[in-house]
Amino acid sequence: MTGVGRALKSKKLTPKFIGPYQILERVGTVAYRVGLPPHLSNLHNVFHVSQLRKYVPDPSHVIQSDDVQVRDNLTVETLPLRIDDRKVKTLRGKEIPLVRVVWSGATSESFTWELESKMLESYPELFA
């Protein structure tokens, strides 16, 4: 898919094409509705046929997944492993303490910045 450079955060060195994404339906004679991931939700999901390219399968694009324990409601439990870093963000004159939390999950470790107060009440053992 092309023509999405302005919607992506980084303008420098933007790729010519992004994807592949699944075509959900044909809209009119020359447009298609595309299933976009949440981080591209600011884009309109209907594209002209000239902005789309056929995907050529490549075995190196297949990602091997680990065994995932999925609950009945199709969610995966992730637990915090440790706190890596702390910082204080100033927002509208207020200081907000944040902690960088490393999460264990179905895939490799990932991290997010969370409110220190929420993490302290949910997982006090991380602060011991």
C-alpha positions as MATLAB code, in Angstrom:
seq = 'MTGVGRALKSKKLTPKFIGPYQILERVGTVAYRVGLPPHLSNLHNVFHVSQLRKYVPDPSHVIQSDDVQVRDNLTVETLPLRIDDRKVKTLRGKEIPLVRVVWSGATSESFTWELESKMLESYPELFA';
ca = [
       0.000    0.000    0.000;
       1.394    3.426   -0.875;
       0.482    7.039   -0.162;
       0.507    6.753    3.623;
       3.723    8.677    4.338;
       1.973   11.565    6.057;
       0.076    9.237    8.393;
       3.182    7.511    9.710;
       5.005    9.104   12.642;
       8.473    9.106   11.151;
       8.661   11.093    7.922;
      12.322   10.408    7.277;
      13.099    7.249    5.339;
       9.463    6.160    5.103;
       9.043    2.951    3.134;
       7.552    3.091   -0.337;
       5.048    0.395    0.596;
       3.714   -0.846    3.914;
       1.950   -4.099    4.613;
       0.876   -6.694    3.689;
      -2.682   -6.136    4.868;
      -5.800   -8.130    4.150;
      -8.323   -6.756    1.660;
     -11.701   -6.911    3.373;
     -14.018   -5.945    0.522;
     -14.284   -4.229   -2.814;
     -15.814   -0.752   -2.599;
     -16.980    0.448   -6.002;
     -15.086   -0.435   -9.167;
     -11.592    0.836   -8.312;
     -11.385    0.963   -4.502;
     -10.826   -1.596   -1.751;
     -11.369   -1.593    2.009;
      -8.213   -2.781    3.787;
      -7.914   -4.252    7.290;
      -5.425   -1.918    9.001;
      -3.728   -2.514   12.377;
      -4.626   -0.260   15.345;
      -1.472    1.885   15.023;
      -2.746    3.025   11.594;
      -6.236    3.886   12.844;
      -5.734    7.517   11.784;
      -5.825    6.387    8.128;
      -8.965    6.014    6.065;
      -9.203    2.314    5.280;
     -10.399    2.611    1.651;
      -7.665    2.770   -0.997;
      -7.670    3.241   -4.761;
      -6.426    0.251   -6.706;
      -3.390    2.255   -7.912;
      -2.138    2.460   -4.310;
      -2.220   -1.313   -3.800;
       0.280   -3.950   -4.903;
      -0.013   -7.720   -4.988;
       1.847   -9.441   -2.164;
       4.521  -11.874   -3.289;
       4.881  -14.616   -0.633;
       8.335  -14.979    0.878;
       9.203  -17.782    3.350;
      11.448  -15.413    5.314;
       8.374  -13.298    6.199;
       6.836  -16.110    8.252;
       7.353  -15.623   11.979;
       7.444  -18.740   14.122;
       5.238  -18.308   17.161;
       5.708  -19.901   20.556;
       3.048  -21.964   22.293;
       0.562  -19.515   23.778;
      -1.789  -20.290   26.639;
      -5.027  -18.547   25.664;
      -7.931  -18.124   28.061;
     -11.564  -18.836   27.175;
     -12.172  -15.149   26.417;
      -9.186  -15.177   23.980;
      -6.850  -13.076   26.135;
      -3.293  -13.801   27.201;
      -2.058  -13.088   30.721;
       1.054  -10.956   30.968;
       2.789  -10.324   34.271;
       5.373   -7.680   35.134;
       8.888   -9.044   35.627;
      10.740   -6.008   36.911;
      11.003   -2.239   36.860;
      13.883   -1.070   34.686;
      13.751    2.704   34.923;
      11.966    5.670   36.453;
      11.227    9.138   35.129;
       9.056   12.115   35.980;
       7.010   13.606   33.162;
       5.664   17.136   33.454;
       2.188   17.570   32.003;
       0.350   20.891   32.340;
       2.529   21.869   35.260;
       1.975   18.609   37.148;
       4.723   16.090   37.739;
       3.712   12.520   36.918;
       6.025    9.723   38.131;
       6.389    6.890   35.600;
       8.132    3.521   35.727;
       9.362    1.409   32.832;
       7.894   -2.073   33.371;
       9.273   -5.166   31.643;
       6.436   -7.599   30.932;
       6.594  -11.350   30.432;
       4.172  -12.683   27.920;
       3.545  -15.204   25.227;
       6.278  -13.749   23.066;
       9.559  -12.106   23.969;
       9.822   -9.540   26.754;
       8.331   -6.142   26.063;
       8.201   -2.958   28.102;
       5.821   -0.050   28.655;
       5.861    3.151   30.668;
       3.193    2.954   33.385;
       2.001    5.241   36.169;
       4.006    4.522   39.295;
       0.917    4.821   41.506;
      -1.046    2.214   39.517;
       1.851   -0.229   39.480;
       2.430    0.283   43.215;
      -1.166   -0.614   44.070;
      -1.400   -3.504   41.572;
       2.067   -5.033   42.008;
       3.658   -3.848   45.299;
       6.207   -6.708   45.211;
       8.019   -4.957   42.332;
       8.926   -2.061   44.637;
      10.353   -4.149   47.501;
];
